[in-house]
Amino acid sequence: MLVTDPLLHAETSETHSIERAEGTSFTLRVARAADPEAPTLLVVPAMGMPAGYYGKLVAALAAAGLNVGLMEQRGHEEHGGRVPGWSYDFGYADLVDDMAAAVERLGELVPASAGAAYVLGHSLGGQTASAYAALHPDQVAGLVYVASQTPYWRNYGPGFLVASQAMGLVGRVVGHFPGKQLRFAGREARTLMKEWSRYARTGRLRLGRPARDVTEDMRALAKPALMISIEGDWMAPSSTVDEIHRRMPGLEVRRVHLDEPGIDHFKWARKPASTVAAVTEWLGR
């Protein structure tokens, strides 16, 4: 349906509900470019982030001439979702399934992207995008990583190893990860945090039940990619962003580092001009 959507800071945008087999749903917001044949970019949020946070980014991308989709992250839906806990759990595989559903719906809504869409992943969103692209390479035209990383502990230090493993343990003990109380992410599913902590410990991504190691699938992926890091970003320092390419050597990478006042791991999405310029320049190539 066509609605006035203040989250996108645009005159009009479309919101579409995507149903999951489990009975929950999530929203896909779409902002269209003036040219229906323009590239289509799906924005995938970071861990714990509501989709509404990316409103200015989506509006700026659409104003720059792109068709843009913005999907909600499981466990953080405005409507239709469920809160992670003992009675509701999920992991990376479920996030990949949601991304597959979002890309499929985008292809229906924007026929020019029916073959494949570009995906912009922020932080955890980039990790999920890597797994999705590795498992569904024909559905992805290219990847954009913004403040995203491979969370391998050796790029952070021993303190991060201890902290990441503790996070996975807390999730298993409490039934969910209480991110707001611990000031890291939001209320997250215990399986997602278990898989994330294992990824941090081993550098290898295993997902699903039974667990599937998609590390080699990611290594084999050959796609154009734009990787954007941000000066002073302690959550995704340059070394962790570069680790994506070391572990995915098939990517054809364009590397951009942003150094400007007023942006950090999160605030770049509220001040998106430099990111949008990098994305449109890369797509123009």
Secondary structure, DSSP 8 states (H G I E B T S, - for coil): -EE--GGGTSS-EEEEEEE-TTS-EEEEEEE--SSTTS-EEEEE--TT--GGGGHHHHHHHHHTT-EEEEE--TT--SSS----BTTB---HHHHHHHHHHHHHHHHHHSGGGSS-EEEEEETHHHHHHHHHHHH-GGGEEEEEEES-----GGGT-HHHHHHHHHHHHHHHHHSEEEHHHHTSSSEEEHHHHHHHHHHHHHS--EETTTTEE-HHHHHH---EEEEEEETT-SSS-HHHHHHHHHH-TTSEEEEEEE--TT--TTGGGTS-HHHHHHHHHHHH-
